[in-house]
Amino acid sequence: MSAAGELIATRTRAGYAVLAAAVAASVSLGASLAAAASDPWLDRVRRFEPGTSAGFGAGELPRIVLGRPQGAGALQGSLDVVSLGNAGIIEVRFADNAVMDGPGDDLAIYENAFHAGDENGPIFTEFALIEVSRDGKTWRAFPYDAQSGEGLAGRQPVYANSSNAIDPLAAEGGGDRFDIGEVGLDYVTAVRITDAGSLIDDVGNHSYAGTKGGFDLDAAAALNSTALARLYGVVTVAGSPAADIRVRVRAVAEQRWQRRKTRADGSYQLRRLLPQGDYVVRAGPRGEAWQETHVFLGLEQMLVEADFALP
């Protein structure tokens, strides 16, 4: 097992010698991408604030926006959608993977835009503004051109559905594509979609909406994807595996700790950690001082081990 990190913290508390932690990486970026490729779709709806003339599809949330798109082609819009309404908002999340900044576009959002009359006719548009976030707290908005619609979602028909052989992730699958590198992010897990409302004079603003007003979300996909990281290890006390030892981990840049206790065999595991660099890992019996190390969880190190040997 090759070393992939080193101890950064070097303090001693209450008689504990700082650990010499084994930190190892055993999965490459390529393997991580392969593991995530089978599930590029949304996993959760975090927030839905319908605007005026919303309602269509809302009773089927979250299912209706999870999974692959159900596009109806060039000349009609899909009904497998939720209508946001005028200025409505929906926040969605990838839970078992993250959208990463890779070659070309990274994120696809599928609406139900369609050509009127024939395939050369004007597109019936209901635009939405797109924001993305690494943690669901701090957001970056894609810039857009209100005249051309560039940078907005809701511009392109969707051709792929579960009944045809069109790859929804390929360009011919349709939908609107976004490069997260354009907003300065290396990965994102959350997407916020806001109907443009009165900000942009799209075609939908001039049609009778009923309960079908505003942007209609069908699905979203990670075109470039990475699995979330996993941290695991074993804690021993006086050379023997120890149960019920407290283990905590947090990103250096964050305040919130994730907590676990070791199993009967001394092992612990924390899943779905964001690939955001340095993490602090602590272990110690209840009522005693912590031992601490740092590990690196990045896009090329998705499976990391930190063992603790307590006296």
C-alpha positions in Angstrom: 0.0 0.0 0.0 1.6 3.3 -1.1 1.7 6.3 1.1 -0.4 9.3 -0.1 -0.1 11.7 2.7 1.7 12.6 5.8 1.0 13.7 9.3 0.6 17.5 9.5 -0.7 18.0 13.0 2.0 17.3 15.6 0.6 18.0 19.0 0.4 15.9 22.2 -2.4 16.0 24.7 -3.0 14.2 28.0 -0.1 11.8 27.5 -1.1 10.7 24.0 1.7 10.6 21.5 0.6 11.9 18.2 -0.2 9.1 15.9 1.9 8.0 12.9 -1.1 7.5 10.7 -1.2 5.3 7.7 -2.7 7.3 4.9 -3.1 5.6 1.6 -4.9 6.0 -1.7 -6.0 3.0 -3.6 -8.4 4.2 -6.3 -7.4 6.3 -9.3 -9.5 9.0 -10.8 -10.2 6.8 -13.8 -11.7 4.1 -11.6 -13.8 6.7 -9.8 -15.2 8.0 -13.0 -16.1 4.5 -14.2 -17.9 3.8 -11.0 -20.0 6.9 -11.2 -20.7 6.7 -14.9 -23.7 4.4 -14.4 -25.6 7.0 -12.3 -25.2 10.6 -13.7 -28.7 11.6 -12.7 -30.2 13.8 -9.9 -30.7 12.2 -6.5 -32.7 14.7 -4.5 -34.9 17.8 -4.5 -33.8 20.0 -1.7 -36.2 22.9 -2.2 -39.2 23.8 -4.4 -40.8 27.3 -4.3 -43.4 27.4 -7.0 -44.2 30.7 -8.7 -47.5 31.9 -10.2 -49.1 29.5 -12.6 -47.1 26.5 -11.3 -48.4 23.2 -10.2 -48.2 20.7 -13.1 -46.2 17.7 -12.0 -45.6 19.0 -8.4 -47.5 16.1 -6.9 -45.0 13.7 -8.4 -41.9 15.3 -6.9 -39.2 14.3 -6.5 -39.6 11.2 -8.8 -40.6 13.3 -11.8 -37.2 15.0 -12.1 -35.0 12.1 -11.1 -33.5 9.7 -13.6 -33.1 10.2 -17.3 -35.1 12.7 -19.4 -38.3 11.8 -21.2 -37.9 14.1 -24.2 -40.7 14.3 -26.8 -38.6 15.5 -29.7 -38.4 18.6 -31.8 -42.1 19.4 -32.2 -43.6 18.8 -28.8 -42.8 19.3 -25.2 -42.5 16.4 -22.7 -45.2 16.1 -20.0 -42.8 14.3 -17.7 -41.9 17.6 -16.0 -42.6 19.9 -13.1 -43.6 23.4 -13.9 -41.9 26.0 -11.8 -44.3 28.8 -12.5 -43.4 32.5 -13.1 -40.2 33.1 -11.0 -40.4 29.7 -9.4 -37.3 28.0 -7.9 -36.2 24.4 -7.6 -32.9 23.3 -6.0 -31.7 19.8 -6.8 -28.8 17.7 -5.7 -26.4 14.9 -6.7 -25.9 12.8 -3.6 -23.7 9.8 -4.7 -21.5 11.7 -7.1 -20.4 15.2 -8.0 -20.4 17.1 -11.3 -16.7 17.7 -12.0 -15.0 20.2 -14.4 -13.8 18.0 -17.2 -13.4 18.3 -21.0 -16.2 20.3 -22.6 -19.5 20.7 -20.9 -20.1 19.2 -17.5 -23.8 19.6 -16.7 -26.9 19.0 -18.8 -30.4 20.4 -17.9 -33.4 19.1 -19.8 -36.5 21.2 -20.3 -39.4 20.7 -22.8 -38.6 23.4 -25.4 -39.9 22.6 -28.9 -40.0 24.1 -32.4 -43.3 25.5 -33.5 -44.7 24.4 -36.9 -41.7 22.4 -38.2 -38.1 21.7 -37.2 -37.0 25.0 -38.6 -39.6 27.0 -36.8 -39.1 29.2 -33.7 -38.6 27.5 -30.4 -41.2 27.9 -27.7 -39.0 29.0 -24.8 -39.5 29.3 -21.1 -36.0 30.3 -19.8 -34.4 29.7 -16.4 -31.3 31.1 -14.7 -28.8 28.5 -13.5 -26.7 28.5 -10.4 -24.4 25.8 -9.1 -22.8 25.1 -5.7 -20.2 22.8 -4.2 -22.0 22.6 -0.9 -25.5 23.9 -1.4 -24.7 27.1 0.5 -22.5 29.3 -1.7 -23.7 29.7 -5.2 -22.2 30.7 -8.6 -24.5 32.0 -11.3 -23.9 31.3 -15.0 -23.7 34.6 -17.0 -26.3 34.9 -19.7 -27.3 36.9 -22.7 -31.0 37.9 -22.5 -31.2 38.5 -26.2 -29.8 35.3 -27.5 -30.6 33.1 -24.5 -27.0 31.9 -24.3 -26.2 30.8 -20.7 -29.8 30.0 -19.9 -31.7 26.7 -19.6 -34.8 26.0 -21.7 -33.3 26.7 -25.1 -33.0 23.3 -26.7 -35.5 20.5 -27.3 -34.9 17.1 -25.8 -34.8 14.0 -28.0 -33.7 11.2 -25.7 -36.2 9.2 -23.7 -36.6 5.8 -22.2 -38.2 4.4 -25.3 -35.5 5.2 -27.9 -31.8 4.5 -28.3 -30.7 8.1 -28.2 -28.0 8.7 -25.5 -29.2 11.5 -23.3 -25.7 12.4 -22.3 -24.5 12.8 -25.9 -25.1 16.1 -27.8 -27.9 14.5 -29.9 -29.9 13.8 -26.7 -30.7 17.5 -26.5 -31.0 19.7 -23.5 -28.9 22.7 -22.5 -25.2 22.2 -21.6 -23.0 24.0 -19.1 -19.3 24.1 -18.3 -18.8 24.6 -14.5 -15.3 25.8 -15.1 -16.8 29.0 -16.6 -17.9 30.0 -13.1 -14.6 29.0 -11.5 -15.6 25.7 -9.9 -13.9 22.3 -10.1 -16.9 20.4 -8.9 -20.5 20.9 -7.8 -23.2 18.9 -6.1 -26.2 21.2 -6.1 -28.0 23.1 -8.9 -30.5 25.9 -8.4 -32.9 26.6 -11.3 -35.0 29.8 -11.3 -37.6 30.7 -13.9 -36.5 33.9 -15.5 -40.0 35.5 -14.9 -40.1 39.1 -16.0 -36.4 39.4 -16.3 -36.5 37.9 -19.8 -39.3 38.3 -22.3 -39.5 34.7 -23.5 -42.3 33.1 -25.4 -43.9 31.5 -22.3 -44.6 34.9 -20.9 -47.1 35.5 -23.7 -49.1 32.3 -23.5 -51.9 31.1 -21.2 -50.2 29.2 -18.5 -52.8 27.6 -16.3 -50.8 25.3 -14.0 -48.1 24.9 -16.6 -46.4 28.2 -16.4 -42.7 28.9 -16.3 -39.7 26.7 -16.8 -40.6 22.9 -17.0 -37.8 20.7 -15.5 -37.6 17.2 -16.9 -34.2 16.1 -15.6 -30.5 17.0 -15.1 -27.3 15.0 -15.5 -23.6 15.1 -14.7 -21.8 14.8 -18.1 -18.5 14.7 -16.3 -18.8 12.9 -13.0 -16.8 11.7 -10.0 -17.8 9.5 -7.2 -17.7 11.0 -3.7 -14.8 10.1 -1.5 -14.7 7.5 1.3 -12.5 7.5 4.4 -11.9 4.4 6.3 -9.5 2.9 8.9 -9.0 0.9 12.1 -8.4 2.2 15.6 -6.3 0.1 18.0 -5.7 0.7 21.7 -2.6 -1.0 23.1 -2.3 -3.0 19.9 -5.8 -4.4 19.9 -8.8 -3.3 17.8 -11.1 -1.0 19.9 -14.9 -0.6 19.7 -16.8 2.6 20.4 -13.9 4.9 19.8 -15.0 8.4 18.7 -13.9 9.4 15.2 -14.5 12.8 13.7 -13.7 14.3 10.3 -14.2 17.7 8.7 -12.8 19.6 5.8 -10.2 22.2 6.9 -12.2 24.9 5.3 -15.5 24.0 7.1 -16.6 23.9 10.8 -19.0 21.0 10.7 -17.7 17.6 11.9 -19.0 14.2 10.7 -19.0 11.7 13.5 -18.7 7.9 13.8 -17.8 5.3 16.4 -15.6 2.3 15.6 -17.2 -1.1 15.2 -16.4 -4.2 17.3 -13.4 -4.9 15.0 -12.1 -1.3 15.5 -13.0 -0.2 12.0 -14.8 2.9 10.9 -16.0 4.3 7.6 -17.3 7.7 6.4 -18.9 7.8 3.0 -19.9 10.6 0.5 -17.2 13.1 1.5 -16.8 15.9 -0.9 -13.5 15.9 -2.9 -12.4 19.3 -1.5 -8.8 18.8 -0.4 -7.5 18.6 3.2 -9.6 17.0 5.9 -8.9 16.8 9.6 -9.4 13.4 11.2 -9.6 12.9 15.0 -9.9 9.8 17.1 -10.1 9.2 20.8 -11.9 7.4 23.7 -14.8 9.3 25.3 -13.5 11.7 28.0 -9.9 11.5 26.6 -7.9 13.9 24.4 -8.1 13.5 20.6 -5.3 12.3 18.4 -5.3 14.1 15.0 -4.1 13.8 11.5 -4.8 15.3 8.1 -5.7 13.5 4.9 -6.2 14.7 1.3 -9.4 13.9 -0.4 -9.2 15.1 -4.0 -10.5 14.1 -7.4 -7.6 11.7 -7.8 -7.8 10.3 -4.3 -11.3 9.0 -3.6 -10.6 6.1 -1.2 -8.3 7.1 1.7 -7.3 5.2 4.8 -6.3 6.6 8.2 -5.4 4.2 10.9 -5.0 5.3 14.5 -2.8 3.5 17.1 -3.7 4.7 20.6 -1.7 3.8 23.6 
